[in-house]
Amino acid sequence: MSNDDLFSEQWVKVTLPPEELPGYKGERIVCAGCGEGINFQREVRRDGKILCRSCAGERYYQEIS
C-alpha cells in the first residue's frame, strides 16, 4: 500500500507556552521544606507553603537504607 493511501497531511498550528520552548528560563521558587530551588512550575502549594514535590510526598524515587 502506498503512503498516499495510508496517510494524509495538512498544515496545522500548535500553540506552545513559553516554558515548552528550548532555553526557557522561568521563575525559580524556593521550597519552604528543604530550601531547594523549584523550576518550571513544579511546586506544590499546601497549607499556605510552597513545597517541592519531594517534600510534598510526591517524589519519584525511593530512598535505600
Sequence and secondary structure as in RCSB ss.txt:
>XXXX:A:sequence
MSNDDLFSEQWVKVTLPPEELPGYKGERIVCAGCGEGINFQREVRRDGKILCRSCAGERYYQEIS
>XXXX:A:secstr
  HHHH           GGGSTT     EE TTT  EE TT  EEETTEEE TTTTT  SS    
